Amino acid sequence: MARTETRPVITLRSTAGTGHTYVTRKSRRNDPDRLVLRKYDPTVGQHVLFREER
């Protein structure tokens, strides 16, 4: 399977300041801006916003 730059690997970092990260892929065509997802942060023990880090 060919790795293309249309779906790059991105790092999502917690906005709660805990330093917890998730790694995922995204489509640059559908989401050209920085991605923001609400995911679980185990350090805080609740769901918080995670922003794309470049």
PDB file of N, H, CA, C and O in Angstrom:
ATOM      1  N   MET A   1       0.846  -1.175   0.000  1.00  0.00           N
ATOM      2  CA  MET A   1       0.000   0.000   0.000  1.00  0.00           C
ATOM      3  C   MET A   1       0.891   1.238   0.000  1.00  0.00           C
ATOM      4  O   MET A   1       1.783   1.366   0.839  1.00  0.00           O
ATOM      5  N   ALA A   2       0.653   2.135  -0.926  1.00  0.00           N
ATOM      6  H   ALA A   2      -0.071   2.031  -1.607  1.00  0.00           H
ATOM      7  CA  ALA A   2       1.478   3.334  -1.066  1.00  0.00           C
ATOM      8  C   ALA A   2       1.076   4.397  -0.054  1.00  0.00           C
ATOM      9  O   ALA A   2      -0.108   4.652   0.166  1.00  0.00           O
ATOM     10  N   ARG A   3       2.080   5.010   0.555  1.00  0.00           N
ATOM     11  H   ARG A   3       3.042   4.804   0.376  1.00  0.00           H
ATOM     12  CA  ARG A   3       1.835   6.122   1.481  1.00  0.00           C
ATOM     13  C   ARG A   3       1.842   7.411   0.671  1.00  0.00           C
ATOM     14  O   ARG A   3       2.842   7.750   0.039  1.00  0.00           O
ATOM     15  N   THR A   4       0.729   8.121   0.694  1.00  0.00           N
ATOM     16  H   THR A   4      -0.083   7.845   1.208  1.00  0.00           H
ATOM     17  CA  THR A   4       0.658   9.373  -0.055  1.00  0.00           C
ATOM     18  C   THR A   4       0.547  10.539   0.909  1.00  0.00           C
ATOM     19  O   THR A   4       0.220  10.358   2.082  1.00  0.00           O
ATOM     20  N   GLU A   5       0.815  11.716   0.416  1.00  0.00           N
ATOM     21  H   GLU A   5       1.080  11.862  -0.537  1.00  0.00           H
ATOM     22  CA  GLU A   5       0.747  12.913   1.240  1.00  0.00           C
ATOM     23  C   GLU A   5      -0.670  13.462   1.357  1.00  0.00           C
ATOM     24  O   GLU A   5      -0.874  14.492   2.000  1.00  0.00           O
ATOM     25  N   THR A   6      -1.647  12.804   0.756  1.00  0.00           N
ATOM     26  H   THR A   6      -1.482  11.967   0.234  1.00  0.00           H
ATOM     27  CA  THR A   6      -3.021  13.282   0.903  1.00  0.00           C
ATOM     28  C   THR A   6      -3.588  12.922   2.265  1.00  0.00           C
ATOM     29  O   THR A   6      -4.538  13.558   2.721  1.00  0.00           O
ATOM     30  N   ARG A   7      -3.019  11.906   2.930  1.00  0.00           N
ATOM     31  H   ARG A   7      -2.247  11.390   2.560  1.00  0.00           H
ATOM     32  CA  ARG A   7      -3.459  11.506   4.265  1.00  0.00           C
ATOM     33  C   ARG A   7      -2.239  11.424   5.190  1.00  0.00           C
ATOM     34  O   ARG A   7      -1.769  10.328   5.495  1.00  0.00           O
ATOM     35  N   PRO A   8      -1.726  12.572   5.635  1.00  0.00           N
ATOM     36  CA  PRO A   8      -0.523  12.558   6.476  1.00  0.00           C
ATOM     37  C   PRO A   8      -0.832  12.120   7.902  1.00  0.00           C
ATOM     38  O   PRO A   8      -1.969  12.214   8.364  1.00  0.00           O
ATOM     39  N   VAL A   9       0.197  11.643   8.586  1.00  0.00           N
ATOM     40  H   VAL A   9       1.121  11.567   8.210  1.00  0.00           H
ATOM     41  CA  VAL A   9       0.093  11.290   9.997  1.00  0.00           C
ATOM     42  C   VAL A   9       0.188  12.586  10.787  1.00  0.00           C
ATOM     43  O   VAL A   9       1.095  13.387  10.562  1.00  0.00           O
ATOM     44  N   ILE A  10      -0.754  12.798  11.724  1.00  0.00           N
ATOM     45  H   ILE A  10      -1.491  12.147  11.907  1.00  0.00           H
ATOM     46  CA  ILE A  10      -0.751  14.003  12.540  1.00  0.00           C
ATOM     47  C   ILE A  10      -0.761  13.627  14.011  1.00  0.00           C
ATOM     48  O   ILE A  10      -1.159  12.520  14.376  1.00  0.00           O
ATOM     49  N   THR A  11      -0.322  14.551  14.853  1.00  0.00           N
ATOM     50  H   THR A  11       0.001  15.450  14.557  1.00  0.00           H
ATOM     51  CA  THR A  11      -0.322  14.361  16.298  1.00  0.00           C
ATOM     52  C   THR A  11      -1.360  15.294  16.900  1.00  0.00           C
ATOM     53  O   THR A  11      -1.389  16.485  16.588  1.00  0.00           O
ATOM     54  N   LEU A  12      -2.214  14.751  17.765  1.00  0.00           N
ATOM     55  H   LEU A  12      -2.190  13.784  18.018  1.00  0.00           H
ATOM     56  CA  LEU A  12      -3.203  15.550  18.482  1.00  0.00           C
ATOM     57  C   LEU A  12      -2.733  15.687  19.921  1.00  0.00           C
ATOM     58  O   LEU A  12      -2.500  14.684  20.595  1.00  0.00           O
ATOM     59  N   ARG A  13      -2.590  16.936  20.407  1.00  0.00           N
ATOM     60  H   ARG A  13      -2.780  17.751  19.860  1.00  0.00           H
ATOM     61  CA  ARG A  13      -2.130  17.179  21.773  1.00  0.00           C
ATOM     62  C   ARG A  13      -3.269  17.766  22.601  1.00  0.00           C
ATOM     63  O   ARG A  13      -4.039  18.592  22.110  1.00  0.00           O
ATOM     64  N   SER A  14      -3.373  17.338  23.853  1.00  0.00           N
ATOM     65  H   SER A  14      -2.748  16.667  24.251  1.00  0.00           H
ATOM     66  CA  SER A  14      -4.422  17.765  24.753  1.00  0.00           C
ATOM     67  C   SER A  14      -4.313  19.255  25.067  1.00  0.00           C
ATOM     68  O   SER A  14      -3.217  19.778  25.270  1.00  0.00           O
ATOM     69  N   THR A  15      -5.468  19.938  25.106  1.00  0.00           N
ATOM     70  H   THR A  15      -6.359  19.513  24.941  1.00  0.00           H
ATOM     71  CA  THR A  15      -5.494  21.351  25.473  1.00  0.00           C
ATOM     72  C   THR A  15      -5.556  21.531  26.980  1.00  0.00           C
ATOM     73  O   THR A  15      -5.522  22.662  27.466  1.00  0.00           O
ATOM     74  N   ALA A  16      -5.648  20.431  27.733  1.00  0.00           N
ATOM     75  H   ALA A  16      -5.676  19.513  27.338  1.00  0.00           H
ATOM     76  CA  ALA A  16      -5.701  20.518  29.194  1.00  0.00           C
ATOM     77  C   ALA A  16      -4.312  20.722  29.792  1.00  0.00           C
ATOM     78  O   ALA A  16      -4.188  20.939  30.998  1.00  0.00           O
ATOM     79  N   GLY A  17      -3.275  20.658  28.975  1.00  0.00           N
ATOM     80  H   GLY A  17      -3.375  20.482  27.996  1.00  0.00           H
ATOM     81  CA  GLY A  17      -1.920  20.895  29.458  1.00  0.00           C
ATOM     82  C   GLY A  17      -1.266  19.691  30.106  1.00  0.00           C
ATOM     83  O   GLY A  17      -0.275  19.841  30.821  1.00  0.00           O
ATOM     84  N   THR A  18      -1.795  18.502  29.874  1.00  0.00           N
ATOM     85  H   THR A  18      -2.599  18.379  29.294  1.00  0.00           H
ATOM     86  CA  THR A  18      -1.235  17.301  30.478  1.00  0.00           C
ATOM     87  C   THR A  18      -0.130  16.687  29.632  1.00  0.00           C
ATOM     88  O   THR A  18       0.655  15.879  30.128  1.00  0.00           O
ATOM     89  N   GLY A  19      -0.062  17.062  28.363  1.00  0.00           N
ATOM     90  H   GLY A  19      -0.699  17.719  27.960  1.00  0.00           H
ATOM     91  CA  GLY A  19       0.950  16.508  27.477  1.00  0.00           C
ATOM     92  C   GLY A  19       0.543  15.197  26.830  1.00  0.00           C
ATOM     93  O   GLY A  19       1.348  14.592  26.122  1.00  0.00           O
ATOM     94  N   HIS A  20      -0.686  14.739  27.052  1.00  0.00           N
ATOM     95  H   HIS A  20      -1.340  15.231  27.627  1.00  0.00           H
ATOM     96  CA  HIS A  20      -1.155  13.496  26.450  1.00  0.00           C
ATOM     97  C   HIS A  20      -1.399  13.715  24.963  1.00  0.00           C
ATOM     98  O   HIS A  20      -1.932  14.752  24.568  1.00  0.00           O
ATOM     99  N   THR A  21      -1.010  12.740  24.130  1.00  0.00           N
ATOM    100  H   THR A  21      -0.576  11.898  24.451  1.00  0.00           H
ATOM    101  CA  THR A  21      -1.158  12.867  22.683  1.00  0.00           C
ATOM    102  C   THR A  21      -1.827  11.634  22.089  1.00  0.00           C
ATOM    103  O   THR A  21      -1.781  10.544  22.659  1.00  0.00           O
ATOM    104  N   TYR A  22      -2.443  11.831  20.943  1.00  0.00           N
ATOM    105  H   TYR A  22      -2.480  12.716  20.480  1.00  0.00           H
ATOM    106  CA  TYR A  22      -2.958  10.767  20.092  1.00  0.00           C
ATOM    107  C   TYR A  22      -2.325  10.944  18.728  1.00  0.00           C
ATOM    108  O   TYR A  22      -1.994  12.063  18.338  1.00  0.00           O
ATOM    109  N   VAL A  23      -2.151   9.850  17.993  1.00  0.00           N
ATOM    110  H   VAL A  23      -2.420   8.940  18.310  1.00  0.00           H
ATOM    111  CA  VAL A  23      -1.617   9.899  16.630  1.00  0.00           C
ATOM    112  C   VAL A  23      -2.684   9.337  15.705  1.00  0.00           C
ATOM    113  O   VAL A  23      -3.244   8.273  15.968  1.00  0.00           O
ATOM    114  N   THR A  24      -2.968  10.059  14.611  1.00  0.00           N
ATOM    115  H   THR A  24      -2.513  10.924  14.398  1.00  0.00           H
ATOM    116  CA  THR A  24      -3.989   9.631  13.665  1.00  0.00           C
ATOM    117  C   THR A  24      -3.624  10.137  12.276  1.00  0.00           C
ATOM    118  O   THR A  24      -2.580  10.765  12.098  1.00  0.00           O
ATOM    119  N   ARG A  25      -4.469   9.869  11.304  1.00  0.00           N
ATOM    120  H   ARG A  25      -5.316   9.358  11.449  1.00  0.00           H
ATOM    121  CA  ARG A  25      -4.300  10.364   9.944  1.00  0.00           C
ATOM    122  C   ARG A  25      -5.484  11.252   9.608  1.00  0.00           C
ATOM    123  O   ARG A  25      -6.561  11.111  10.186  1.00  0.00           O
ATOM    124  N   LYS A  26      -5.277  12.176   8.662  1.00  0.00           N
ATOM    125  H   LYS A  26      -4.401  12.290   8.192  1.00  0.00           H
ATOM    126  CA  LYS A  26      -6.375  13.022   8.226  1.00  0.00           C
ATOM    127  C   LYS A  26      -6.281  13.262   6.733  1.00  0.00           C
ATOM    128  O   LYS A  26      -5.222  13.101   6.126  1.00  0.00           O
ATOM    129  N   SER A  27      -7.393  13.644   6.159  1.00  0.00           N
ATOM    130  H   SER A  27      -8.253  13.775   6.652  1.00  0.00           H
ATOM    131  CA  SER A  27      -7.446  13.971   4.741  1.00  0.00           C
ATOM    132  C   SER A  27      -7.234  15.472   4.575  1.00  0.00           C
ATOM    133  O   SER A  27      -8.010  16.272   5.098  1.00  0.00           O
ATOM    134  N   ARG A  28      -6.195  15.853   3.857  1.00  0.00           N
ATOM    135  H   ARG A  28      -5.564  15.203   3.432  1.00  0.00           H
ATOM    136  CA  ARG A  28      -5.942  17.283   3.639  1.00  0.00           C
ATOM    137  C   ARG A  28      -7.000  17.909   2.737  1.00  0.00           C
ATOM    138  O   ARG A  28      -7.253  19.112   2.810  1.00  0.00           O
ATOM    139  N   ARG A  29      -7.605  17.106   1.904  1.00  0.00           N
ATOM    140  H   ARG A  29      -7.400  16.129   1.845  1.00  0.00           H
ATOM    141  CA  ARG A  29      -8.636  17.625   1.006  1.00  0.00           C
ATOM    142  C   ARG A  29      -9.893  18.008   1.787  1.00  0.00           C
ATOM    143  O   ARG A  29     -10.487  19.051   1.516  1.00  0.00           O
ATOM    144  N   ASN A  30     -10.309  17.182   2.751  1.00  0.00           N
ATOM    145  H   ASN A  30      -9.827  16.334   2.971  1.00  0.00           H
ATOM    146  CA  ASN A  30     -11.527  17.462   3.514  1.00  0.00           C
ATOM    147  C   ASN A  30     -11.281  18.390   4.698  1.00  0.00           C
ATOM    148  O   ASN A  30     -12.174  19.152   5.068  1.00  0.00           O
ATOM    149  N   ASP A  31     -10.099  18.348   5.299  1.00  0.00           N
ATOM    150  H   ASP A  31      -9.373  17.730   4.998  1.00  0.00           H
ATOM    151  CA  ASP A  31      -9.767  19.155   6.475  1.00  0.00           C
ATOM    152  C   ASP A  31      -8.456  19.903   6.254  1.00  0.00           C
ATOM    153  O   ASP A  31      -7.427  19.495   6.793  1.00  0.00           O
ATOM    154  N   PRO A  32      -8.465  20.991   5.472  1.00  0.00           N
ATOM    155  CA  PRO A  32      -7.205  21.695   5.217  1.00  0.00           C
ATOM    156  C   PRO A  32      -6.685  22.464   6.434  1.00  0.00           C
ATOM    157  O   PRO A  32      -5.485  22.723   6.532  1.00  0.00           O
ATOM    158  N   ASP A  33      -7.582  22.833   7.368  1.00  0.00           N
ATOM    159  H   ASP A  33      -8.557  22.622   7.288  1.00  0.00           H
ATOM    160  CA  ASP A  33      -7.173  23.554   8.569  1.00  0.00           C
ATOM    161  C   ASP A  33      -6.751  22.572   9.649  1.00  0.00           C
ATOM    162  O   ASP A  33      -6.845  21.358   9.471  1.00  0.00           O
ATOM    163  N   ARG A  34      -6.288  23.108  10.767  1.00  0.00           N
ATOM    164  H   ARG A  34      -6.211  24.094  10.912  1.00  0.00           H
ATOM    165  CA  ARG A  34      -5.893  22.237  11.873  1.00  0.00           C
ATOM    166  C   ARG A  34      -7.108  21.537  12.455  1.00  0.00           C
ATOM    167  O   ARG A  34      -8.167  22.139  12.632  1.00  0.00           O
ATOM    168  N   LEU A  35      -6.939  20.269  12.745  1.00  0.00           N
ATOM    169  H   LEU A  35      -6.078  19.780  12.601  1.00  0.00           H
ATOM    170  CA  LEU A  35      -8.018  19.428  13.239  1.00  0.00           C
ATOM    171  C   LEU A  35      -8.177  19.597  14.739  1.00  0.00           C
ATOM    172  O   LEU A  35      -7.183  19.655  15.463  1.00  0.00           O
ATOM    173  N   VAL A  36      -9.430  19.679  15.224  1.00  0.00           N
ATOM    174  H   VAL A  36     -10.238  19.632  14.636  1.00  0.00           H
ATOM    175  CA  VAL A  36      -9.727  19.752  16.654  1.00  0.00           C
ATOM    176  C   VAL A  36     -10.767  18.679  16.942  1.00  0.00           C
ATOM    177  O   VAL A  36     -11.862  18.694  16.379  1.00  0.00           O
ATOM    178  N   LEU A  37     -10.412  17.736  17.836  1.00  0.00           N
ATOM    179  H   LEU A  37      -9.523  17.724  18.293  1.00  0.00           H
ATOM    180  CA  LEU A  37     -11.314  16.646  18.202  1.00  0.00           C
ATOM    181  C   LEU A  37     -11.479  16.593  19.706  1.00  0.00           C
ATOM    182  O   LEU A  37     -10.573  16.967  20.452  1.00  0.00           O
ATOM    183  N   ARG A  38     -12.636  16.128  20.152  1.00  0.00           N
ATOM    184  H   ARG A  38     -13.372  15.824  19.547  1.00  0.00           H
ATOM    185  CA  ARG A  38     -12.889  15.941  21.572  1.00  0.00           C
ATOM    186  C   ARG A  38     -12.637  14.475  21.897  1.00  0.00           C
ATOM    187  O   ARG A  38     -13.375  13.597  21.451  1.00  0.00           O
ATOM    188  N   LYS A  39     -11.588  14.214  22.680  1.00  0.00           N
ATOM    189  H   LYS A  39     -10.988  14.927  23.042  1.00  0.00           H
ATOM    190  CA  LYS A  39     -11.190  12.848  22.998  1.00  0.00           C
ATOM    191  C   LYS A  39     -10.922  12.725  24.493  1.00  0.00           C
ATOM    192  O   LYS A  39     -10.880  13.726  25.208  1.00  0.00           O
ATOM    193  N   TYR A  40     -10.742  11.498  24.958  1.00  0.00           N
ATOM    194  H   TYR A  40     -10.776  10.685  24.377  1.00  0.00           H
ATOM    195  CA  TYR A  40     -10.540  11.219  26.373  1.00  0.00           C
ATOM    196  C   TYR A  40      -9.085  11.440  26.770  1.00  0.00           C
ATOM    197  O   TYR A  40      -8.172  10.940  26.113  1.00  0.00           O
ATOM    198  N   ASP A  41      -8.876  12.191  27.847  1.00  0.00           N
ATOM    199  H   ASP A  41      -9.618  12.597  28.380  1.00  0.00           H
ATOM    200  CA  ASP A  41      -7.548  12.399  28.414  1.00  0.00           C
ATOM    201  C   ASP A  41      -7.493  11.634  29.732  1.00  0.00           C
ATOM    202  O   ASP A  41      -8.137  12.041  30.699  1.00  0.00           O
ATOM    203  N   PRO A  42      -6.738  10.533  29.795  1.00  0.00           N
ATOM    204  CA  PRO A  42      -6.732   9.708  31.009  1.00  0.00           C
ATOM    205  C   PRO A  42      -6.091  10.394  32.213  1.00  0.00           C
ATOM    206  O   PRO A  42      -6.391  10.030  33.350  1.00  0.00           O
ATOM    207  N   THR A  43      -5.224  11.370  31.994  1.00  0.00           N
ATOM    208  H   THR A  43      -4.980  11.666  31.071  1.00  0.00           H
ATOM    209  CA  THR A  43      -4.610  12.079  33.113  1.00  0.00           C
ATOM    210  C   THR A  43      -5.641  12.934  33.845  1.00  0.00           C
ATOM    211  O   THR A  43      -5.656  12.976  35.075  1.00  0.00           O
ATOM    212  N   VAL A  44      -6.499  13.614  33.091  1.00  0.00           N
ATOM    213  H   VAL A  44      -6.487  13.580  32.092  1.00  0.00           H
ATOM    214  CA  VAL A  44      -7.550  14.453  33.668  1.00  0.00           C
ATOM    215  C   VAL A  44      -8.753  13.598  34.078  1.00  0.00           C
ATOM    216  O   VAL A  44      -9.439  13.913  35.051  1.00  0.00           O
ATOM    217  N   GLY A  45      -9.002  12.520  33.335  1.00  0.00           N
ATOM    218  H   GLY A  45      -8.444  12.265  32.545  1.00  0.00           H
ATOM    219  CA  GLY A  45     -10.122  11.637  33.620  1.00  0.00           C
ATOM    220  C   GLY A  45     -11.412  12.080  32.970  1.00  0.00           C
ATOM    221  O   GLY A  45     -12.491  11.688  33.414  1.00  0.00           O
ATOM    222  N   GLN A  46     -11.326  12.888  31.927  1.00  0.00           N
ATOM    223  H   GLN A  46     -10.449  13.206  31.567  1.00  0.00           H
ATOM    224  CA  GLN A  46     -12.529  13.321  31.222  1.00  0.00           C
ATOM    225  C   GLN A  46     -12.186  13.661  29.770  1.00  0.00           C
ATOM    226  O   GLN A  46     -11.017  13.680  29.385  1.00  0.00           O
ATOM    227  N   HIS A  47     -13.217  13.926  28.978  1.00  0.00           N
ATOM    228  H   HIS A  47     -14.167  13.910  29.292  1.00  0.00           H
ATOM    229  CA  HIS A  47     -13.023  14.286  27.583  1.00  0.00           C
ATOM    230  C   HIS A  47     -12.665  15.767  27.486  1.00  0.00           C
ATOM    231  O   HIS A  47     -13.307  16.615  28.107  1.00  0.00           O
ATOM    232  N   VAL A  48     -11.635  16.065  26.702  1.00  0.00           N
ATOM    233  H   VAL A  48     -11.114  15.377  26.197  1.00  0.00           H
ATOM    234  CA  VAL A  48     -11.193  17.444  26.477  1.00  0.00           C
ATOM    235  C   VAL A  48     -10.888  17.618  24.984  1.00  0.00           C
ATOM    236  O   VAL A  48     -10.857  16.644  24.231  1.00  0.00           O
ATOM    237  N   LEU A  49     -10.665  18.861  24.569  1.00  0.00           N
ATOM    238  H   LEU A  49     -10.691  19.652  25.180  1.00  0.00           H
ATOM    239  CA  LEU A  49     -10.315  19.123  23.181  1.00  0.00           C
ATOM    240  C   LEU A  49      -8.854  18.774  22.924  1.00  0.00           C
ATOM    241  O   LEU A  49      -7.979  19.061  23.740  1.00  0.00           O
ATOM    242  N   PHE A  50      -8.609  18.158  21.789  1.00  0.00           N
ATOM    243  H   PHE A  50      -9.320  17.924  21.126  1.00  0.00           H
ATOM    244  CA  PHE A  50      -7.274  17.844  21.329  1.00  0.00           C
ATOM    245  C   PHE A  50      -7.073  18.572  20.009  1.00  0.00           C
ATOM    246  O   PHE A  50      -7.901  18.457  19.105  1.00  0.00           O
ATOM    247  N   ARG A  51      -5.978  19.323  19.889  1.00  0.00           N
ATOM    248  H   ARG A  51      -5.306  19.417  20.623  1.00  0.00           H
ATOM    249  CA  ARG A  51      -5.687  20.094  18.681  1.00  0.00           C
ATOM    250  C   ARG A  51      -4.529  19.490  17.921  1.00  0.00           C
ATOM    251  O   ARG A  51      -3.614  18.901  18.496  1.00  0.00           O
ATOM    252  N   GLU A  52      -4.595  19.653  16.602  1.00  0.00           N
ATOM    253  H   GLU A  52      -5.338  20.132  16.134  1.00  0.00           H
ATOM    254  CA  GLU A  52      -3.518  19.159  15.747  1.00  0.00           C
ATOM    255  C   GLU A  52      -2.245  19.952  16.001  1.00  0.00           C
ATOM    256  O   GLU A  52      -2.262  21.180  16.090  1.00  0.00           O
ATOM    257  N   GLU A  53      -1.144  19.224  16.116  1.00  0.00           N
ATOM    258  H   GLU A  53      -1.130  18.227  16.044  1.00  0.00           H
ATOM    259  CA  GLU A  53       0.149  19.836  16.352  1.00  0.00           C
ATOM    260  C   GLU A  53       0.975  19.702  15.085  1.00  0.00           C
ATOM    261  O   GLU A  53       0.951  18.650  14.446  1.00  0.00           O
ATOM    262  N   ARG A  54       1.705  20.745  14.708  1.00  0.00           N
ATOM    263  H   ARG A  54       1.724  21.600  15.227  1.00  0.00           H
ATOM    264  CA  ARG A  54       2.518  20.680  13.492  1.00  0.00           C
ATOM    265  C   ARG A  54       3.968  20.796  13.816  1.00  0.00           C
ATOM    266  O   ARG A  54       4.806  20.761  12.915  1.00  0.00           O
TER     267      ARG A  54
END
